[in-house]
Amino acid sequence: RDCSLAGRVAFVANCFGGGSEMSVALRDVGATVVAGPGKNYTARKWVRGADRLGMHFIKAIQAGQSPAQALNKAKRNIRWLAWFSPLERDALDFSIQEA
């Protein structure tokens, strides 16, 4: 079935999402895909790692920023945690996936 996600943004937080078949499929139907190449860690009881990056990303998108601006802002918001946390350090590798 045909589908179009043109003009939509997909934040892919599953493990090894960058370059995955899911990322490619979403891009192929027109979505702007934000994903990370690593394990994309998070935590059970707290919003951490990839989930924390996603939370800040969504807030920035809702505030009217472009996907690139939103991703940069989200990374700035978690960068201080990355100094001592592998969860946030891993999330800093997220990027907008290009064809």
C-alpha positions as CSV (number, residue, x, y, z in Angstrom):
1,R,0.0,0.0,0.0
2,D,1.3,3.4,-0.9
3,C,2.1,5.9,1.9
4,S,3.5,9.3,2.0
5,L,5.2,10.9,5.0
6,A,6.4,13.9,3.1
7,G,6.9,16.8,5.5
8,R,6.9,14.5,8.6
9,V,9.7,13.9,11.0
10,A,10.5,10.4,12.4
11,F,12.6,10.1,15.5
12,V,14.0,6.5,15.4
13,A,15.3,5.5,18.8
14,N,15.6,1.7,18.3
15,C,19.1,0.1,18.5
16,F,21.3,0.8,15.5
17,G,18.5,2.9,13.9
18,G,20.9,4.9,11.8
19,G,21.1,3.3,8.3
20,S,18.7,0.5,9.4
21,E,16.0,-0.9,7.1
22,M,13.4,1.1,9.1
23,S,15.2,4.4,8.6
24,V,15.6,3.7,4.9
25,A,11.9,2.8,4.6
26,L,10.8,5.9,6.4
27,R,13.1,8.1,4.2
28,D,11.8,6.3,1.1
29,V,8.3,7.5,1.8
30,G,9.5,11.1,2.4
31,A,10.0,11.4,6.1
32,T,12.9,13.3,7.6
33,V,14.6,10.7,9.7
34,V,16.6,11.4,12.9
35,A,18.4,8.3,14.2
36,G,21.5,7.1,16.0
37,P,24.0,4.4,14.9
38,G,24.7,3.0,18.3
39,K,22.7,1.0,20.9
40,N,20.7,4.1,21.7
41,Y,20.6,3.5,25.4
42,T,17.9,4.6,27.8
43,A,16.8,3.8,31.3
44,R,13.8,2.1,32.9
45,K,12.9,4.6,35.6
46,W,14.2,7.9,34.2
47,V,14.1,9.7,30.9
48,R,17.8,9.2,29.8
49,G,19.9,8.8,26.7
50,A,18.0,8.5,23.5
51,D,14.7,9.1,25.2
52,R,16.0,12.3,26.8
53,L,17.4,13.5,23.4
54,G,14.0,12.7,21.9
55,M,12.1,14.6,24.6
56,H,14.2,17.7,23.9
57,F,13.9,17.2,20.2
58,I,10.1,17.1,20.2
59,K,9.9,20.2,22.4
60,A,12.1,22.1,19.9
61,I,10.0,20.9,17.0
62,Q,6.8,21.9,18.7
63,A,8.4,25.3,19.3
64,G,8.7,25.7,15.5
65,Q,12.4,24.8,14.9
66,S,13.5,22.9,11.9
67,P,14.6,19.3,12.4
68,A,18.3,20.3,12.2
69,Q,17.8,23.2,14.7
70,A,15.8,20.9,17.0
71,L,18.5,18.2,16.9
72,N,21.2,20.7,17.7
73,K,19.3,22.2,20.6
74,A,18.4,18.7,22.0
75,K,22.1,17.7,21.9
76,R,23.1,20.9,23.7
77,N,20.5,20.1,26.4
78,I,22.1,16.7,27.1
79,R,25.7,17.4,26.4
80,W,26.5,18.2,30.1
81,L,25.2,14.7,31.1
82,A,27.5,13.1,28.4
83,W,30.5,14.0,30.4
84,F,29.8,11.3,32.9
85,S,27.1,9.1,31.3
86,P,27.4,6.6,28.5
87,L,23.7,6.9,27.9
88,E,23.8,10.5,26.8
89,R,27.2,10.1,25.2
90,D,25.7,7.5,22.8
91,A,22.7,9.8,22.1
92,L,25.0,12.5,20.9
93,D,25.7,10.4,17.8
94,F,22.1,10.9,16.5
95,S,21.9,12.7,13.1
96,I,19.5,13.4,10.3
97,Q,19.8,10.4,8.1
98,E,20.6,11.3,4.5
99,A,20.0,9.1,1.4
